[in-house]
């Protein structure tokens, strides 16, 4: 019993894929931001220990 895929189903599926891709990008960017912040803090700690 295969259901015919309507235009609305295709549109909805495309919207869901775009939302999921956007969430994944946002998550990746936040992880990258956290890593950069940690590296900056680490470099500041190392430079303060030298002097």
Phi, psi and omega in degrees: 000074179284132180270134177291137179274119181274170178298320181295322177297318179296317180297316180296318180296319179296318178297318180296320179296320179294319178297317180295320179295321179294319178296319180295318178297317181296319179296316180297317180295323179292322177295317179297319178298318179296318180296317179297318179297318179296320178296320178296316179297317180298318179293325177294319178297316180295319181290328178286333178286331181290324186261000000 
